[in-house]
Amino acid sequence: MSNPLAYSMRPSSINDIIGQKHLLGEGKVLKNLIKQKKLYSMIFYGPPGTGKTTTAMAIAEELNRPYRLFNAVTDNKKKLDQLFIEAEMSQGLVVIIDEVHRLNKDKQDILLPHIESGLITMIGATTANPFFSINPAIRSRVHLFEFHPLSNDDLFEILTNATPQDRTLENDVYQHILRSANGDARYSLNILELLLNAYPGEVITKNHLKEINVGMNTSMDKDSDNYYDTLSAFQKSIRGSDVQAALYYLAKLIHVGDFDSIERRLLVIAYEDIGLANPSLCSRVESALSAARKVGFPEARIPISAVVIECALSPKSKSAEHAIDNALALVGSSSYSVPKYLRLKAVGLSDIEMYDYSRSDLWHKIQYLPNTIKDVKFYEPLNLNSAEKVLANNYNELKKFKRSSDIVTLNSSKKS
């Protein structure tokens, strides 16, 4: 049984890889690392058919490093254990992990220390966005490199290289494949192989393409949009309250059946862009996505479209996001101790100096921030024409009380 054309055409040398010049071109990062004979654990991410696994294999070959392939979906923990034993006996084993974002917790737990110690060098490949889909523990131990969809010139070169010299394809055929491939070399080669085998000895024309229904690509769409660009445009359209554009980009994502990305992006949109301006909508988004997951496509499009329309037309507020980002910025730059009277097991304090769990009348008068940052403000209400106005009113009322760190005086006061 012969290998598929896409597999047979896979280059084994970095110099033979077509595309990804921003990484593999002269003077670029991966090319320079190879010249220096340096290799680090990495994750290659980007659309399908852009050469992620091929590049990983070619790098290992170029550096004369032994490598093994591991699929995060189909391969088991036992195989991973065997790879670690092999790594102990070899010099710098490279483990190339396809679908790396699908590694379950068990596999991650045994993989992490071996990446950290350098026993293995992991090169992961994924079509998912690693900033959302890769476990932070894995992500912190690797370098991320984005692979771009191949240009039509790149794909044309790949297709013509793969076409036998004794076979002829009309130029229109090549162009139609390029338009439908959306930067996916594997898809392009699979169509070419089908045409060559289905019509032996014939000149391949556009009529042959019509017979095999080329054009219904399952990658992104017939235009040149990057998959991640579509996700970005989807969120920006909702944020900008353009309901027509939001539905258009939603349709593109539904067209390829990518429910996971739709679900993740809508949840982010609900809490990031709408947030406190319409908090009940966040719950409705979750309910609609739950219903959509239960019924599946094509019916799932109905509850999803309903909440996309509501999200687009809803008032927006990023105050919650700004608030936590402000707090994170301060935590990242400085460290402040929790006031003694708020500690779980405060030592050396008398009963009257302790936090009194029975004094609910005092809770809103106590100072909870450390003294040095007691006046800092992380949250500021926005969009007061919306649901956040209720929160803002409560916030302003609470500001009228002077909070105190003098817990003794507070505890000594009478209950009101």
Wavefront OBJ file of the C-alpha trace (Angstrom):
o trace
v 0.000 0.000 0.000
v 1.548 3.306 -1.102
v 1.683 6.368 1.102
v -0.594 9.345 0.335
v 0.923 11.974 -1.935
v 0.967 14.563 0.877
v 3.080 12.159 2.955
v 5.407 11.241 0.089
v 6.061 14.898 -0.741
v 6.978 15.788 2.840
v 10.453 17.390 2.722
v 13.162 16.029 5.034
v 15.414 19.080 4.830
v 14.741 22.566 6.153
v 15.980 24.028 2.861
v 13.283 22.115 0.966
v 10.373 23.431 3.037
v 8.233 25.881 1.103
v 6.703 28.768 3.045
v 7.078 30.035 6.629
v 9.878 32.392 5.596
v 9.264 34.477 8.726
v 10.659 31.511 10.698
v 12.808 29.570 8.244
v 14.125 32.305 5.959
v 17.746 33.409 6.047
v 18.468 35.252 9.285
v 15.161 34.205 10.876
v 14.791 32.624 14.297
v 14.456 28.909 13.507
v 17.018 29.061 10.728
v 19.500 30.731 13.071
v 18.903 28.175 15.826
v 19.562 25.350 13.384
v 22.790 26.990 12.247
v 23.860 27.259 15.890
v 22.845 23.615 16.410
v 20.514 24.703 19.208
v 17.122 23.190 19.873
v 14.522 24.067 22.511
v 11.110 22.718 23.396
v 8.610 24.520 21.171
v 5.009 24.552 20.043
v 4.157 25.294 16.423
v 0.604 26.550 16.001
v -1.427 27.611 12.994
v -3.949 26.401 10.421
v -3.831 22.819 9.097
v -1.500 21.913 6.253
v 1.048 24.665 6.903
v 4.012 22.415 7.657
v 4.108 22.297 11.455
v 4.895 18.587 11.868
v 6.978 18.562 8.702
v 9.135 21.383 10.029
v 9.547 19.647 13.381
v 10.746 16.458 11.682
v 13.048 18.358 9.325
v 14.642 20.237 12.233
v 15.372 16.962 14.036
v 16.830 15.494 10.833
v 18.920 18.604 10.179
v 20.407 18.487 13.686
v 20.901 14.721 13.495
v 18.730 14.241 16.577
v 16.712 11.056 17.108
v 12.986 11.740 17.151
v 9.705 9.974 17.762
v 6.137 10.937 16.923
v 3.422 10.981 19.565
v -0.257 11.766 19.019
v -1.903 13.344 22.070
v -5.299 11.915 21.079
v -4.566 8.323 20.046
v -1.326 7.418 21.856
v -1.385 6.362 25.490
v 0.606 6.963 28.652
v 2.450 3.655 28.224
v 3.958 4.861 24.958
v 5.046 8.081 26.650
v 6.760 6.078 29.406
v 8.584 4.060 26.750
v 9.793 7.263 25.132
v 11.296 8.409 28.432
v 13.186 5.119 28.752
v 14.463 5.541 25.202
v 15.472 9.132 25.985
v 17.595 7.924 28.902
v 19.586 5.763 26.490
v 19.825 8.234 23.613
v 21.387 11.621 23.080
v 18.744 14.335 23.057
v 15.563 12.565 22.003
v 13.048 14.848 20.268
v 9.376 14.011 20.867
v 7.071 15.524 18.253
v 3.537 15.722 19.646
v 0.633 16.177 17.249
v -2.576 17.691 18.665
v -0.538 18.810 21.667
v -3.458 20.831 23.055
v -5.300 17.541 23.605
v -2.807 16.186 26.155
v -4.778 15.041 29.181
v -3.718 15.746 32.760
v -2.025 12.366 33.290
v 0.166 12.808 30.239
v 0.976 16.385 31.163
v 1.967 15.411 34.698
v 4.564 12.898 33.528
v 5.713 15.037 30.608
v 6.398 18.302 32.435
v 9.428 17.307 34.563
v 11.149 15.675 31.589
v 10.726 18.789 29.467
v 12.044 20.888 32.337
v 15.066 18.648 32.952
v 15.879 18.491 29.251
v 15.595 14.705 29.094
v 13.424 15.218 26.033
v 12.950 18.117 23.671
v 9.272 18.481 22.876
v 8.030 20.015 19.643
v 4.255 20.249 19.713
v 1.976 20.934 16.770
v -1.570 22.253 17.035
v -4.213 24.077 15.025
v -5.621 25.551 18.248
v -4.634 28.903 19.701
v -2.078 27.988 22.401
v -2.907 31.057 24.491
v -6.338 29.527 25.103
v -5.842 25.793 24.608
v -2.411 24.932 26.007
v -2.063 24.320 29.722
v -0.100 27.219 31.279
v 2.337 24.766 32.870
v 3.253 23.421 29.414
v 3.209 26.881 27.849
v 5.685 28.290 30.363
v 8.247 25.636 29.440
v 8.200 26.070 25.670
v 8.612 28.696 22.962
v 5.603 29.436 20.746
v 5.906 29.949 16.992
v 2.977 30.769 14.717
v 2.746 29.167 11.266
v 0.910 31.177 8.609
v -1.323 29.858 5.816
v 0.767 29.206 2.741
v 0.529 31.774 -0.024
v -0.871 30.836 -3.408
v 2.649 31.072 -4.839
v 3.864 28.602 -2.217
v 0.998 26.220 -2.929
v 1.504 26.477 -6.677
v 5.155 25.526 -6.273
v 4.193 22.554 -4.087
v 1.549 21.374 -6.569
v 3.746 21.676 -9.642
v 6.583 19.858 -7.860
v 4.148 17.049 -7.019
v 2.674 16.749 -10.536
v 4.381 13.944 -12.513
v 6.158 15.121 -15.651
v 3.957 12.902 -17.829
v 0.722 14.441 -16.515
v -0.898 17.758 -17.430
v -3.278 19.981 -15.513
v -4.837 23.059 -17.031
v -3.725 26.237 -15.264
v -7.329 26.961 -14.243
v -7.323 23.696 -12.313
v -4.317 24.756 -10.283
v -5.887 28.151 -9.625
v -9.164 26.630 -8.480
v -7.367 24.302 -6.075
v -5.406 27.245 -4.691
v -8.567 29.278 -4.100
v -10.304 26.451 -2.276
v -7.248 25.351 -0.267
v -6.950 28.517 1.820
v -3.256 28.011 2.447
v -3.506 24.284 3.269
v -0.818 22.259 1.461
v -2.196 18.899 2.588
v -5.644 19.705 1.208
v -4.113 20.824 -2.091
v -2.035 17.661 -2.474
v -4.975 15.431 -1.552
v -7.069 17.004 -4.333
v -4.204 16.673 -6.801
v -3.735 13.007 -5.901
v -7.454 12.323 -6.305
v -7.501 13.950 -9.739
v -4.414 12.092 -10.954
v -5.726 8.712 -9.831
v -9.358 9.243 -10.850
v -8.494 10.310 -14.407
v -5.344 8.408 -15.449
v -3.881 9.401 -18.788
v -6.187 12.420 -19.170
v -5.459 16.126 -19.222
v -7.119 17.398 -16.043
v -9.660 20.162 -16.655
v -12.120 22.189 -14.588
v -14.845 19.715 -15.562
v -13.002 17.065 -13.586
v -12.991 19.382 -10.590
v -16.759 19.783 -10.809
v -17.194 16.010 -10.769
v -15.374 15.665 -7.463
v -16.972 18.812 -5.955
v -13.759 20.643 -5.224
v -14.501 23.914 -3.511
v -16.286 22.606 -0.423
v -13.130 22.990 1.616
v -13.302 22.173 5.303
v -10.442 24.445 6.292
v -11.687 28.031 6.645
v -13.346 29.494 3.575
v -12.659 30.162 -0.109
v -11.158 33.540 0.575
v -7.711 34.143 2.016
v -8.775 34.894 5.599
v -6.644 33.398 8.310
v -8.679 31.314 10.732
v -7.497 33.362 13.699
v -8.279 36.573 11.825
v -11.886 35.401 11.521
v -12.108 34.741 15.248
v -10.622 38.164 15.915
v -13.051 39.871 13.536
v -15.948 37.996 15.162
v -15.137 39.415 18.596
v -14.357 42.913 17.314
v -17.663 43.041 15.407
v -19.625 42.209 18.555
v -17.569 44.683 20.580
v -18.296 47.324 17.938
v -22.041 46.498 18.002
v -22.104 45.601 14.282
v -24.675 42.840 14.350
v -24.495 42.154 10.588
v -20.728 41.653 10.638
v -20.980 39.519 13.791
v -23.442 37.190 12.061
v -21.246 37.000 8.962
v -18.165 35.901 10.900
v -20.288 33.561 13.007
v -21.532 31.962 9.777
v -17.930 31.395 8.660
v -17.166 29.604 11.913
v -20.380 27.554 11.743
v -19.559 26.668 8.126
v -16.466 24.770 9.285
v -18.261 23.322 12.321
v -15.858 24.762 14.878
v -18.143 24.793 17.903
v -15.272 24.768 20.414
v -13.844 28.061 19.160
v -17.291 29.675 18.945
v -18.054 28.615 22.514
v -14.745 29.809 23.929
v -14.842 33.122 22.082
v -18.458 33.908 23.034
v -17.767 33.252 26.711
v -14.789 35.596 26.556
v -16.864 38.240 24.773
v -19.681 38.002 27.324
v -17.446 38.637 30.316
v -14.733 40.776 28.718
v -16.666 43.138 26.455
v -20.167 43.191 27.960
v -19.453 42.284 31.570
v -21.117 44.450 34.175
v -23.050 46.473 31.591
v -25.414 43.508 31.175
v -24.413 40.751 33.629
v -27.531 38.647 33.074
v -26.512 38.258 29.425
v -23.388 36.383 30.532
v -25.625 33.684 32.024
v -27.804 33.592 28.916
v -24.730 33.069 26.740
v -23.728 30.095 28.873
v -27.261 28.661 28.707
v -27.454 29.112 24.931
v -24.071 27.433 24.430
v -25.120 24.554 26.669
v -28.289 24.095 24.594
v -26.299 24.338 21.362
v -23.869 21.666 22.535
v -26.759 19.340 23.384
v -28.500 19.631 20.020
v -25.382 19.939 17.830
v -25.166 21.414 14.364
v -27.098 22.373 12.294
v -29.704 23.247 14.974
v -27.015 24.681 17.264
v -26.821 27.699 14.972
v -30.186 28.932 16.313
v -29.417 29.498 20.024
v -25.915 30.689 19.110
v -27.180 33.275 16.641
v -29.747 34.528 19.171
v -27.101 35.356 21.789
v -24.680 36.736 19.188
v -27.342 39.232 18.132
v -28.049 40.123 21.758
v -24.323 40.475 22.525
v -23.799 42.752 19.535
v -26.705 45.008 20.485
v -26.013 45.013 24.226
v -24.291 47.919 26.008
v -20.613 47.202 26.661
v -18.360 47.630 29.670
v -14.765 46.544 30.153
v -14.628 47.818 33.727
v -14.299 44.328 35.234
v -11.392 43.473 32.925
v -9.683 46.808 33.639
v -10.173 46.286 37.382
v -8.505 42.866 37.562
v -5.732 43.962 35.182
v -4.999 46.937 37.431
v -4.874 44.653 40.457
v -2.618 42.155 38.656
v -0.265 44.939 37.611
v 0.143 46.037 41.223
v 0.570 42.474 42.501
v 3.168 41.845 39.813
v 5.243 44.854 40.796
v 4.976 44.905 44.619
v 4.079 42.748 47.586
v 2.040 43.871 50.600
v 1.179 41.895 53.726
v -2.392 41.151 54.726
v -3.413 43.228 57.792
v -3.041 41.137 60.947
v -6.709 41.373 61.896
v -7.717 39.766 58.573
v -5.393 36.768 58.792
v -6.836 33.289 59.116
v -5.002 32.541 62.354
v -3.830 35.861 63.704
v -1.108 35.464 66.352
v -0.558 37.828 69.292
v -3.847 39.707 69.042
v -6.462 40.047 71.774
v -10.088 39.167 71.114
v -10.996 42.816 70.646
v -8.239 43.244 68.045
v -9.508 40.310 65.994
v -11.996 40.296 63.138
v -15.420 39.755 64.705
v -17.471 37.355 62.565
v -20.643 38.293 64.461
v -20.431 42.029 63.698
v -22.019 42.214 60.240
v -22.818 45.844 61.029
v -19.084 46.620 60.868
v -18.041 44.662 57.789
v -18.439 47.645 55.442
v -16.447 49.916 57.760
v -13.326 47.781 58.032
v -10.246 48.603 55.956
v -9.291 45.491 53.998
v -6.347 46.742 51.942
v -2.868 47.044 53.474
v -2.194 50.556 54.835
v 0.322 51.496 52.158
v -2.215 50.981 49.356
v -5.430 51.713 51.242
v -6.502 54.429 48.786
v -5.745 52.598 45.548
v -8.661 52.134 43.115
v -8.742 49.175 40.757
v -12.414 49.300 39.783
v -14.144 52.355 38.385
v -17.748 52.050 37.104
v -18.377 52.649 33.399
v -21.450 52.911 31.158
v -23.835 54.231 33.784
v -26.792 54.042 31.384
v -26.815 50.273 31.830
v -27.069 47.637 34.535
v -23.748 48.818 35.921
v -25.493 51.952 37.176
v -26.917 49.927 40.069
v -23.431 48.775 41.022
v -22.063 52.293 40.614
v -24.724 53.711 42.947
v -23.879 51.117 45.583
v -20.164 51.791 45.056
v -20.667 55.527 45.610
v -22.768 54.964 48.731
v -20.079 52.727 50.221
v -17.424 55.359 49.517
v -19.232 57.663 51.982
v -18.078 55.410 54.828
v -14.551 55.951 56.053
v -12.989 52.523 56.350
v -10.720 52.009 59.317
v -7.845 49.737 60.242
v -8.459 50.539 63.924
v -10.211 47.286 64.583
v -10.228 47.875 68.364
v -12.282 51.062 68.041
v -14.633 49.445 65.570
v -15.219 46.401 67.743
v -15.796 48.627 70.761
v -18.568 50.532 69.024
v -22.175 49.567 69.628
v -24.126 47.721 67.020
v -26.328 50.077 65.064
l 1 2 3 4 5 6 7 8 9 10 11 12 13 14 15 16 17 18 19 20 21 22 23 24 25 26 27 28 29 30 31 32 33 34 35 36 37 38 39 40 41 42 43 44 45 46 47 48 49 50 51 52 53 54 55 56 57 58 59 60 61 62 63 64 65 66 67 68 69 70 71 72 73 74 75 76 77 78 79 80 81 82 83 84 85 86 87 88 89 90 91 92 93 94 95 96 97 98 99 100 101 102 103 104 105 106 107 108 109 110 111 112 113 114 115 116 117 118 119 120 121 122 123 124 125 126 127 128 129 130 131 132 133 134 135 136 137 138 139 140 141 142 143 144 145 146 147 148 149 150 151 152 153 154 155 156 157 158 159 160 161 162 163 164 165 166 167 168 169 170 171 172 173 174 175 176 177 178 179 180 181 182 183 184 185 186 187 188 189 190 191 192 193 194 195 196 197 198 199 200 201 202 203 204 205 206 207 208 209 210 211 212 213 214 215 216 217 218 219 220 221 222 223 224 225 226 227 228 229 230 231 232 233 234 235 236 237 238 239 240 241 242 243 244 245 246 247 248 249 250 251 252 253 254 255 256 257 258 259 260 261 262 263 264 265 266 267 268 269 270 271 272 273 274 275 276 277 278 279 280 281 282 283 284 285 286 287 288 289 290 291 292 293 294 295 296 297 298 299 300 301 302 303 304 305 306 307 308 309 310 311 312 313 314 315 316 317 318 319 320 321 322 323 324 325 326 327 328 329 330 331 332 333 334 335 336 337 338 339 340 341 342 343 344 345 346 347 348 349 350 351 352 353 354 355 356 357 358 359 360 361 362 363 364 365 366 367 368 369 370 371 372 373 374 375 376 377 378 379 380 381 382 383 384 385 386 387 388 389 390 391 392 393 394 395 396 397 398 399 400 401 402 403 404 405 406 407 408 409 410 411 412 413 414 415 416
